[in-house]
Amino acid sequence: MTDKLIIDRMANKLFYYPGFYEGVIEVSNLFQFEDMEQFEAVWQDIKRFLKYYQYITSAVSDAGVCVETVFPFGTKDDIELVRLIMVSCIK
């Protein structure tokens, strides 16, 4: 996969898929690491968290309030995008 394609997919998920951005923020707040060794040590826990992460969306219309639960990390590609984002933030 080319770098541009990866960046485009990240942008699409982060800005247009409900719950993806919020999930990445929540994971980065819950799991602290300063180097790749620490990251690799918690990666399995991060993947488990993402697998079960739920985001609740709501919309108001004339018919009332519509509430929907979204699982934004349903595919391996989604989880790999999170991995790329988190690895890119390691100092």
C-alpha positions in Angstrom: 0.0 0.0 0.0 1.4 3.4 -0.9 1.8 6.1 1.7 -0.7 8.4 0.0 -3.3 5.6 0.0 -2.7 5.0 3.7 -3.0 8.7 4.5 -6.2 8.9 2.5 -7.7 5.9 4.3 -6.7 7.4 7.7 -8.3 10.7 6.8 -11.5 9.0 5.6 -11.8 7.0 8.8 -10.8 9.8 11.2 -13.0 12.4 9.8 -16.0 10.6 8.2 -16.5 7.4 10.1 -18.5 7.8 13.3 -16.5 6.8 16.4 -13.2 6.1 14.8 -11.5 9.4 15.9 -13.1 9.1 19.4 -11.8 5.5 19.7 -8.3 6.5 18.8 -8.3 9.3 21.3 -9.7 7.0 24.0 -7.1 4.3 23.3 -4.3 6.8 23.4 -5.6 8.1 26.8 -5.9 4.6 28.3 -2.7 3.0 27.1 0.5 5.0 27.8 3.8 4.1 26.2 7.0 5.9 25.3 8.8 3.6 23.0 8.1 0.7 20.6 9.0 -1.9 23.2 6.3 -0.6 25.6 3.9 -0.2 22.6 4.4 -3.9 21.6 3.9 -5.0 25.2 0.4 -3.4 25.3 -0.6 -3.9 21.6 -2.6 -7.1 22.3 -4.6 -5.2 25.0 -5.2 -2.3 22.6 -6.5 -4.7 19.9 -8.8 -6.3 22.4 -10.1 -2.9 23.5 -10.7 -1.9 19.9 -12.5 -5.1 19.1 -15.2 -4.3 21.7 -15.2 -0.5 21.5 -18.7 0.9 20.9 -19.6 4.4 19.9 -23.2 5.6 20.2 -24.5 8.1 17.7 -27.8 9.9 17.8 -29.8 12.0 15.5 -32.9 14.0 16.0 -35.6 14.1 13.3 -39.3 14.8 13.1 -40.0 11.2 14.1 -37.9 11.5 17.3 -34.4 10.6 18.4 -32.6 7.8 16.6 -29.8 6.1 18.6 -27.4 3.7 16.9 -24.4 1.8 18.2 -21.4 1.7 15.9 -18.4 -0.6 16.1 -15.8 1.5 14.2 -13.0 -1.0 14.4 -14.7 -4.0 12.7 -11.9 -5.0 10.3 -8.3 -5.8 10.5 -7.5 -2.8 8.3 -9.2 -0.5 10.8 -7.1 -1.9 13.6 -3.9 -1.6 11.5 -4.7 2.0 10.8 -4.9 2.6 14.5 -1.5 0.9 14.9 0.0 3.2 12.2 -1.4 6.3 13.9 -0.2 5.3 17.3 3.3 4.2 16.1 3.7 7.6 14.3 3.1 9.3 17.6 6.0 7.5 19.4 8.8 10.0 20.1 
